[in-house]
Amino acid sequence: MRDNLSFYGAPHVAFLFMPRLGGGVRAASDVGMYAQNFLLSLRGRGFHGIPQAVHGLYADTVREALGVPDELKLLFGISFGTARPDSPVRSLEVGRVPLQASVVLHDTPLW
């Protein structure tokens, strides 16, 4: 957890905020799509990024430190820079669930 809260030693962090709009589901999905493109852009330029939802738990602290107005909601942060090849975090293998456990196909055969 300490590494998580110190941005895994990354030299930069991008905090992604959204306006407080009703339920906010559409705005949150827009921010998620932006984040995915940001992460892909980093990789395309030889950098690495780690999305970190834990930053959202410290929204008041981040808003205060950066002077961000209360009407913006912190969703998460993305720590980024150049990964250290010897970092223990890089050896973590999360694995994946089978496609059938996360996708439902209606009237379409699984290829």
C-alpha positions as CSV (number, residue, x, y, z in Angstrom):
1,M,0.0,0.0,0.0
2,R,2.9,2.3,0.7
3,D,4.2,1.9,-2.9
4,N,0.7,2.6,-4.1
5,L,0.4,5.9,-2.2
6,S,3.9,7.0,-3.3
7,F,2.9,6.6,-6.9
8,Y,5.2,3.5,-7.2
9,G,8.1,5.9,-7.4
10,A,6.9,7.4,-10.7
11,P,8.0,11.0,-11.4
12,H,4.6,12.1,-12.6
13,V,0.9,11.6,-11.8
14,A,-2.1,12.7,-13.7
15,F,-5.3,13.1,-11.6
16,L,-8.5,12.6,-13.6
17,F,-11.5,14.6,-12.4
18,M,-15.0,14.9,-13.6
19,P,-17.8,17.4,-13.0
20,R,-20.5,16.3,-10.5
21,L,-23.3,15.7,-13.0
22,G,-26.4,13.8,-11.9
23,G,-25.4,10.1,-11.7
24,G,-22.2,10.9,-13.6
25,V,-22.1,7.5,-15.4
26,R,-21.6,9.0,-18.9
27,A,-19.0,11.5,-17.7
28,A,-17.2,8.7,-15.8
29,S,-17.1,6.5,-18.9
30,D,-15.7,9.4,-20.9
31,V,-12.9,9.9,-18.4
32,G,-12.3,6.1,-18.5
33,M,-11.9,6.2,-22.3
34,Y,-9.6,9.2,-22.1
35,A,-7.5,7.4,-19.5
36,Q,-7.2,4.3,-21.8
37,N,-6.0,6.5,-24.6
38,F,-3.6,8.3,-22.3
39,L,-2.1,5.0,-21.2
40,L,-1.8,3.8,-24.8
41,S,-0.2,7.1,-25.8
42,L,2.4,6.6,-23.0
43,R,3.3,3.1,-24.2
44,G,3.5,4.4,-27.8
45,R,6.2,6.9,-26.6
46,G,8.2,4.4,-24.5
47,F,6.7,5.3,-21.1
48,H,4.6,3.3,-18.7
49,G,1.6,4.2,-16.6
50,I,-0.4,2.7,-13.7
51,P,-4.0,3.7,-13.1
52,Q,-4.6,3.9,-9.4
53,A,-8.2,4.1,-8.0
54,V,-6.8,4.5,-4.4
55,H,-6.1,8.2,-5.2
56,G,-9.8,8.8,-5.2
57,L,-9.9,8.0,-1.5
58,Y,-7.8,11.1,-1.0
59,A,-9.9,13.5,-3.2
60,D,-10.2,16.2,-0.5
61,T,-6.4,16.3,0.1
62,V,-5.6,16.3,-3.6
63,R,-8.2,19.1,-4.3
64,E,-6.8,21.2,-1.5
65,A,-3.2,20.7,-2.5
66,L,-3.9,21.5,-6.2
67,G,-6.5,24.2,-5.7
68,V,-9.2,22.1,-7.5
69,P,-12.8,23.2,-6.9
70,D,-15.1,21.0,-4.9
71,E,-17.5,20.6,-7.8
72,L,-15.0,18.3,-9.5
73,K,-14.8,14.7,-8.4
74,L,-11.5,12.8,-8.4
75,L,-12.0,9.4,-10.0
76,F,-8.4,8.1,-10.0
77,G,-4.8,9.0,-10.8
78,I,-2.4,7.6,-13.3
79,S,1.2,7.4,-12.1
80,F,3.6,7.5,-15.1
81,G,7.2,7.6,-16.2
82,T,9.7,4.9,-17.2
83,A,9.4,1.6,-15.5
84,R,12.3,0.1,-13.7
85,P,12.9,-3.4,-15.1
86,D,14.0,-4.8,-11.7
87,S,10.9,-3.5,-9.8
88,P,9.1,-6.3,-8.0
89,V,5.8,-4.9,-9.2
90,R,6.8,-5.8,-12.8
91,S,6.9,-9.5,-11.9
92,L,3.3,-9.6,-10.6
93,E,1.1,-11.7,-12.8
94,V,-2.6,-11.1,-12.4
95,G,-3.9,-13.6,-15.0
96,R,-7.2,-13.4,-16.8
97,V,-10.6,-15.0,-16.5
98,P,-11.8,-17.1,-19.4
99,L,-13.7,-15.1,-22.1
100,Q,-16.9,-16.9,-21.2
101,A,-16.8,-15.6,-17.7
102,S,-16.9,-12.0,-18.7
103,V,-18.6,-11.8,-22.1
104,V,-22.2,-12.8,-23.0
105,L,-22.9,-13.5,-26.7
106,H,-26.5,-13.6,-27.8
107,D,-27.3,-15.8,-30.7
108,T,-23.7,-15.7,-31.8
109,P,-21.4,-18.7,-31.7
110,L,-18.1,-18.4,-29.8
111,W,-15.5,-18.5,-32.5
